[in-house]
Amino acid sequence: MPLDVVVESLATNHYHDRQFDIDAVKILPGEYYVTNADLLLSTTLGSCIAACIRDKVSGIGGINHFMLPDTGSENAVPASASARYGSYAMELLINELLKLGARRVNLEAKVFGGGNVLANMTVTRVGSRNTAFALDYLATEGIRIVGKDVLDQFPRKVYFFPKTGRALVKKLRATRNDTLFVREVDYAKRISSVKEVSGEVELF
């Protein structure tokens, strides 16, 4: 698939979460992770969206963390390319779940993020666009949304347990850590140079 930049990659940040006493994977902007093991998948979201999708029967599940390329300025990626990138990010996650043995008919989703926290990123409300895309995509694909916590103006910390489908969300109402915003701005700059996303991921 010809891309000017790598837009999605498998998360590699593994650690042991002391709070829940479980092995865990941290997902950063532009990453995804799928598993059939009893793991905790965690991420922190500002304007980005995370779709937590699982097979409700087998417990095979995963998460992505993505943002649509910007469409708010003359030199930005066109809206059609933005939609193609968003579709790619979702299709990649779903296809990897199916490869692990998940059945499409059993898939269910929880959606988080889309806070309008990056006020300086153009007049476009990035979080709102990301949220609308994710919800519309899942509805179109017939994947039932069983939970969501989206929009608002606050960043979120998300913990997802794919084996059980449990998800915990904490809104970071008074965060002083700029790391999240730096990561998302850097990620937005990287994906703004995406010119083409070709070759649909085949779902089986």
Number of C-alpha atoms within 10 A of each C-alpha: 9 11 12 13 13 11 18 19 16 14 19 13 10 13 12 13 14 9 6 9 9 13 15 21 22 18 24 23 27 22 21 28 21 27 19 18 13 16 20 25 27 21 20 24 28 29 34 30 29 30 25 30 29 30 25 19 12 16 21 25 34 28 30 29 24 31 28 28 26 24 20 16 12 7 10 16 20 17 14 11 20 23 17 17 24 20 18 19 24 23 17 18 24 26 18 19 25 18 12 13 13 22 18 18 11 14 23 20 22 21 22 27 32 31 25 22 20 17 13 9 14 12 10 16 19 25 26 19 20 26 26 13 18 23 18 11 17 17 12 10 9 13 17 17 17 11 13 16 17 23 22 16 19 20 26 23 16 20 20 23 21 27 21 16 19 11 19 10 17 13 18 16 10 8 10 8 9 8 9 18 16 11 14 21 16 13 19 20 13 16 24 20 16 21 17 17 19 13 9 12 17 9 12 9
